[in-house]
Amino acid sequence: MLEIYFETYGCTANYNSTEIMKGLVKQAGLNITSNIDLADIIVINSCIVKQPTEEKIQRQIQILLNKNKKIILAGCMSKINKNKFQKNNLYLLDTHHIKKITDLIKEIVEQTYDEEKYLKKQNEIKTNLPKISKEKFIGITQISEGCLGKCNYCITRIAKGKLFSYPEERIIESIKQDINSGCKEIWITSQDNASYGKENNEYNLPELLNKIIKIKGNFFIRIGMMNPNNVLKILPELIEIYKNKKMFKFIHLPVQSGSDKILKQMKRNYTKKDFLKIINTFKKEFPDMHISTDVIIGFPEETEKDFQETFDLIKEIKPETLNFSKFWPRPHTPAEKLKPINKEIMKKRILQIAKLHKEICNKKQKEFLNTEHKVLIDQKGFGKTYLARDKNYKLFAVQSKEKILGKIADIEVKKVTPHYLISEKIK
């Protein structure tokens, strides 16, 4: 029996795609191994957003090829970088063909591999499929693939293509399957959830969420990333939906820069004022909700004033989660041709924004010491620790000798760290 090993990089959608590939491989009677040395075929589901990640994947591929391992390179790197690798023992599987994983394995064994067959553009619905997840109580559902944005630094839109929203009924059925299998959290994911239906000049996310909420069962819903320009189109509807007890009070709204000049150069299609309108509207209704945002530091032509505007914006909104990264010029994007800023200046700004966010988190966390909360225990942590979330998606590390995974528990915070509230279960 063939032994297949999986390795995944990147976003939640990528991890869901790997879950599906694992499910299809298992359904076909193949074995999934956790030991890379024993694998007959290694599947690497790749990410191309940042240069360091891409370089890490390239190094891993070369190491494995040097050991004469057979590798399936899936995900965003497969089509974009198809000419960068030697082709002996390397097989490419584009993001739009993950359902063909078993066909590809069969062709590898029979030595009939046809590269173009697995790289050509097509629309693929990634719902209602067998999947194997390492998380028993978290179900990930993709609702679309691709986007209609024109951000001039983004290579993902080139790899994923234009927006294709999955049929509503297929999404609902997929979520029902997860709930029936015991999932307590449903994660809705895509490149931009707020754009669901936009290819047909419609904004259908509120309608979809209302139907998900009505599914029978005790579960929570987490909405993944939504771009501000599309959230503005459905803001009142989203606020009403978030009032439902099944909704985690969590929003991932990437701002990328606090400077309108830089936002315009990035072609982000919104202003700082637009972003703040959304954040302040949500905070007014849900003061303790979890705010997550992204910023790119050192975009070409970012002046000290532009950076200061980003710094001041983060200081104002005080996000629970801040994903910050240096600007990396990605191939095939317009921003690749722009003149980069000085590396030492970029490094200094990164350290400043990191320090600010740590201060924000430390101050927020101290307010929770010795407080009590009702949480969902959703993941296993290290040793006798479990990870948990409350309705505001606050992260707790719960120490317990009992097996409490998947349960609702009352806890008390005993110690704080910048990103975890170390707690104990109240007996």
PAPATOR-451537 format. One record per residue: y, x, z of N, C-alpha, C in turn. Coordinates in steps of 0.1 Angstrom, whole numbers, plus 5000, padded with zeros to 4 digits. Layout:
# residues N
YXZYXZYXZ;...
//
This chain:
# residues 427
498850085000500050005000501350095000;502250054992503450134991504350125004;504850235008505750235020507250245015;508050145019509450145014510350155026;511350245025512350275035513750235031;514450175040515850125036516850195045;517950225038519150285045520450215040;521250175049522450085044523750145049;524750135041526150175044527050065040;528250065048529249975043529349845051;529749735044530149605049529049515054;529449405060528449305065527649255053;528349225042527649175030526549275025;526849405026525849505022524649495031;524849475044523749465054522949345051;523549235047522849115044522049135031;522549205021521849225009520549315012;520649405021519549485025518449395032;518949305041518049205047517249125037;517949085026517249015015516249095008;516649225004515749314997514549335006;514649355019513549375028512649255028;513249135028512449015028511648995015;512249025004511549024991510449124990;510649244995509649354995508449315003;508749255015507649215024506849095018;507649005012506948885005506048934994;506349044988505549094977504349174981;504149184995503049255000503149405002;504349455001504649595004504949615018;504849735023505149765037506549835038;507249795049508549855052508349955063;508750075061508550185071509950225078;509850265090511050315097511050465097;510050525090509950675090510250715075;511350775073511750815060510850915053;510150995062509251105057507951045051;507650925056506350855051506650765039;507850755035508250655025507850705011;507250605003506950634989508250614980;509050514985510350484978511350464988;512550524987513650504996514750424989;515150314995516250234990517550264998;518550314991519850344997520850234992;521250145001522250044997523650105000;524350134990525550224991526850154992;527850234997529250184998530150284991;531250244985532050334977533550324982;533850244992535250224996535950354999;535350435007535950565012535250685007;536050785004535450904998534450975008;534750985021533851055030532450985030;532450855030531150775030530450805017;531150805006530450834993529850974993;530651074998530151214998528951225007;528951155018527751155028526551095021;526650995013525550935006525051024995;526051094988525651184977524851304983;525251354995524451465001523051415005;522951295010521651245014520751225002;521351174991520551164979520051294974;520851394974520451534969519351594978;519551574991518451625001517151564997;517151424996515951354993515351394979;516151404969515651444956515051584956;515651674964515051804966513651804972;513451694979512051674985511151594976;511551574964510851494954510551354958;511551294966511451154970511951064958;511350954957511850854947512850764954;514050754948515150684954515650574945;515850454951516550344945517950344951;518950374942520350364946520950224943;521050144954521550014952523050004957;523649894955525049874960526149924950;527349944956528449974948528450104940;527750204945527750334938526950334926;526050244924524950254914525650254900;526550164897527150154884528250254882;529150264892530350344892529950494890;528950534897528650684897527350714889;526950634880525650644874525550784866;526650844862526550964855526651094864;526851074877527051184886525751244891;524651174889523351224895522351264884;521451354888520351384879519451264880;518751234869518051104868516551114872;516051234874514651244878514451184892;513651084893513251014906514450934912;515550914904516650824909516750704900;516750584907516750464899517850374904;518550314895519850244899519650094899;520250024909520149884911521549834915;522149764905523549714907523549604918;524749574923524949474934524549334929;524549314916524349184910522849164907;521949254911520549244908519649264919;520049244932519249274943517949194944;517949074937516748994937515649044928;516049154921515049214912514449344918;514649354931514149474938512649504936;511849394936510349414935510049444920;510749384911510549414897510749564894;511849614900512249754899511149844905;510649814916509649894923508349894914;508049784908506849774899507049864887;508249864881508549954870508450094873;508950134886508850274890507450314891;506550234896505150264898504450274884;504850184875504250184862504950274852;506050344856506850434848507450364836;507950244838508450164827509950124830;510550204838511950174843512950174831;513750064831514750044821516050024828;516950134828518150144836519050024833;519350004821520349904817520049764822;518749734823518249604828518849574842;519049674850519449664864520949694866;521649714855523049744857524049644850;523449564841524349474834524849364843;526149324839526849224848526149084847;525949024858525448884859525948824872;525948694873526148634886524848604893;524848654906523648634914523948564927;523248464930523448384942522548444953;523048494963522348554974522148464986;521548354984521248254995519848204993;519348135004518048075004516948175000;517048295004516048395001515448445014;514148495012513548555024514348675029;514448695042515248815046514648865060;514748995062514349055075515549115081;515849075093517049125100516649195113;517349295117517149355130517749275141;518549185138519249095148518548965148;517948925159517248795160518148675160;519348695167520148585169521448575161;521548665151522748675142522248655128;522848545122522448525108523648545099;523548625089524648665079524448585067;525448515062525448445050526648485041;526348525029527348555019527748425012;529048405010529448285003529948314989;530248434986530748474972530548624970;530848664958530848804955532048834946;532648954947533748994939535048934944;536148964937537448904941538348894929;539448834930540448814920541748904923;541648984933542849064936542949184926;544149244927544449354918544949474926;544549494939544949604947544649734940;545749814938545649934929544950054935;544450044948543650144954542150114956;541849994952540449944956539449964944;538350034948537350054938536249944939;536149874951535149774953535249664943;536549624939536649514930536149554916;536149684913535649734900534149724900;533549764912532049764913531549624914;532249534922531649394924532049294913;533149324906533549234895534449114900;534649024891535448904895534748814904;535548734911535048634921534048534915;532948524922531948424919531548354932;531948234934531648154946530248094945;529448104956528148044955528247894957;527247814952527247674954527247634969;528047534972528147494986526847454992;526047374985524747324990523847434993;523847544985522947654987523347735000;524647745002525147805015524747735027;524947595027524547515038523047525041;522247515031520847525032520447655039;521047765034520747905039521147905054;522247855058522647855072521647765081;521247655075520347575082519047645085;518547725075517347805077517547905089;518747975089518948065100518948005113;519647885114519747815127518347765131;517547715122516147675125515247795129;515647915125514848025129515348085142;516348025148516748065162518148135163;518848145151520148215152521148145160;521848215168522948155177524348185171;524448285162525648315156525548315141;526448255134526448255119527648335115;527448445107528548525102528748495088;529948445084530348415070530948535065;530448585053530948705048531148705033;532048785028532348815014533448915013;533848945001535049034999536348975005;536448845003537548765009537148625010;536848585022536348445025537348345021;538648375023539648275020539848235006;539248324997539348294983538248214977;537348164986536148084982536647964973;536147964961536547864951537747894942;538348004945539648034938539448054923;538348094919538148114904538247984897;538147874904538247744898539647674902;540547764906541847724910541847624922;540847644931540647564943540447664955;540847604967540647684979539647594988;538347624987537347534992536847585006;537347685012536847735024536847635035;538047565037538047455048537047355046;536847305034535747205032534347255035;534147385031532847445034532647455049;533647505056533547525071533347395078;533947285074533847155080532347115079;531747145068530347105066529347195074;529747315076528947405084528947365099;530147325103530347285117529547165120;529247075110528546955112527046975113;526547095109525147115110524647105125;523547045127523047025141522647155147;522847165159522447285166523547355175;523147435184524147505193524247645187;525347675180525647795174527147825173;527447945171528847985169529048035155;530248025149530548065136531648175137;531348285130532348395129532748405114;534048395111534548405097534948555096;534448615085534748755083536048765076;536348875069537648915064538248805054;539548785056540248695048541648765044;541948765032543248825028544448735031;545548785036546648705040547248605029;547348655016547848565006547048445003;545748455006544848335004544848245016;544948315028544948235041546248145041;547348195036548548115036548347975029;547447975019547247855011546447745019;545747785030544947695037545147705052;546347755056546647785071546547665080;547147555076547047435085545647385087;544847385076543447345076542647435085;542847565084542147665092542347645107;543647625110543947605124543247485130;543147375123542447265128540947295129;540347365120538947395120538647485132;539547585135539347675146539347615160;539847495160539947415173538547375177;537547365167536247325170535547425180;534747375189534147465199533047555193;532647525181531647615174532247735168;533547735167534247855160534647965170;534148085167534648195175536148205172;536948235182538348255180538548395176;538248425163538248555158538848555144;539748645140540248645127540348795122;539848825111539948955105540948945093;542148985095543248975085543849115082;543349175072543849315069545249315064;546149395070547549405066547749525057;547049635060547149755052548349835054;549549775055550749845058551849745063;552649795072553749715077555049725069;554949795058556149815049555949725037;556949645035556949565023556949645010;557649755010557749844999556349894995;555549945005554249995003553249874999;553449765005552549645002552749614987;553949614982554249584968553649694959;553749824963553049924955551549914955;551049864966549549844967549149724959;550049634955549849504948549049414957;549449394970548749314980549149164979;550249134972550548994970550948914983;551548984993552048915004553049015011;553848965020554849045027554449055042;555149145049554949155064555249015070;556248955065556648825071555448725069;554848725058553648635055552548665065;552248785067551248835077551548785091;552748805095553148765109553148615110;553448545100553448395101552048355104;551048415098549648375100549248415115;549448535118549048585132549748505143;551048475141551748405152551348255152;550948195141550448055141549148045148;548248145146546948145153547148175168;548048275171548248305185548848195193;549648115186550347995193549247895198;548247875189547147785192546047845201;545847975199544748045205545248175211;545948175222546648295227545648415230;544448385233543548495237542548535226;542748485214541848505203541748655199;540748695193540448825188541148855175;542048945174542748975162542249105157;541749115145541249235138542049255125;542449375123543249405111542949555106;543349585094543049715088544449765083;544549905085545749965079545250095072;545950125061545750245053546950335056;546650455062547750555065547850655054;549050685050549350785040549150745026;549450615023549450575009550550655002;550350694989551350774982552750714983;553650794986555150764988555350695001;554450695010554750635024555650735031;556850685034557850765041557650755056;558450825064558350815079558750675083;559750615075560250485078559150375075;558350395064557250305061556250315072;555850435076554850445086555350385099;556550405103557150345115557050195115;557250135103557149985102555649945105;554750025100553349995103553050005118;553550115124553350145138553950035146;555149995143555849885150555049755149;554549725137553749605135552549595144;551849705144550649715153551049695168;552049755171552549745185552949605188;553449525178553849385181552649295182;551649305173550549205172549449245182;549349375186548349415196546949375192;546449425181545049375177543949425186;542949345188541849385196541049495188;540949475175540249565166541249615155;541249745154542149805143541249905135;541049875123540349965114541350045106;541550175110542550255103541850365096;542450405084541850515077542950585068;542650705065543550775056543350715042;544450735034544350695020543450795013;542450735006541550814997541750774983;542150864974542250824960540950804954;540650674949539350644944539350644929;538250694923538250704908538350574902;538950564890539050444881540150354887;540850394897541950304902543250354899;544250274897545650314894546250414904;545850394917546450474928545850614927;544850644920544250774919545250874913;546150814904547050904897548350924904;548550864916549750874924549751004932;550951064934551051184941550751164956;549851234962549451214976550551274985;550651224997551551285007550851405014;551651485021551151605028550051565037;548951645037547751625045548051635060;548951725064549251745078550151625083;550951575075551751455079550851335080;549851325071548851215072548051225085;547651345088546851365100547651335113;548951365113549751335124549951185126;550151115115550250975116548950905120;547850955116546550895120546450905135;546751025140546651045155547550955163;548750935157549750845164549250705164;548650655153548250515153546950495162;546150605162544950595171545350595185;546250675189546750685203547350545207;548150485198548750355201547750255203;546750245195545750145196544950165209;544650285213543950305225544750255237;546050285237546950235247546950085248;546950015236546949875236545649815242;544549875238543249835243543149855258;543549975263543350005277544149905286;545349875281546249775288545649635289;545149595277544549465276543249455285;542449555284541149555291541349545307;542349615312542549615326542749475332;543349385324543549245329542249175331;541149225326539849155328539049205339;539449305346538649355357538449255368;537149235372536749135383536948995379;537048965366537148825361535748775357;535548645357534248585353534348515340;533248525332533148465319531848405316;531848305307530548255301530448315287;529248375285529148455272527748425266;527748455253526448445246525948595244;524748615250524048745249523448755235;524048835226523648835212522948955207;523049075214522449195209521949275220;520949355217520449455227521249575227;521649625238522449755239521549865243;522149975249521350085253520650055267;519450105268518750085281518649945285;519149915297519049775303520349705301;521049735290522349675287522249585275;522949475276523049375265524449355260;524649335248526049305243526249155242;527449115245527748965246529148935241;529348815237530648765233530948635240;532348625243532748485248533348415236;533948295239534448215228535548285220;536248375226537348455220536848585214;535548595212534848715206535148845214;535448825227535648945235534249015237;534249145236532949215237532649265252;531449225256531049265270529749345269;529549445277528349515279527749465292;526649385291526149325304524949405308;524949445321523849515327522949415334;521649415330520749325336519349375334;518549355345517149385345516249275339;516849155338516249035332516349045317;515448975310515448965296516348845292;517548875288518548765287519048755272;518448825263518848815249518748675243;519848625237519848495231520348385241;520548425253520948315263522448315266;522848195271524248185276524248225291;525148315295525148355309526548365314;526548355328527848375335527848515340;528948595337529048735340530348765348;530348875354531548925361531849075356;533049095352533449225348533649325359;532849435359532849535370533649665366;533749695353534349815349534949795335;536049855332536649845318536649975311;536449975298536650085289537550035277;538050115268538950065258538349965249;536949965247536349865238535249775244;534849805256533749725262534249685276;533749565280533949525294532549535301;532349635309531049645315530849545326;529849465325529649345334528349335339;528149245349526849215355526749065355;525449015353525148875353525248825367;525948705368526048635381524848555383;524148585395522948515398523148375403;
//
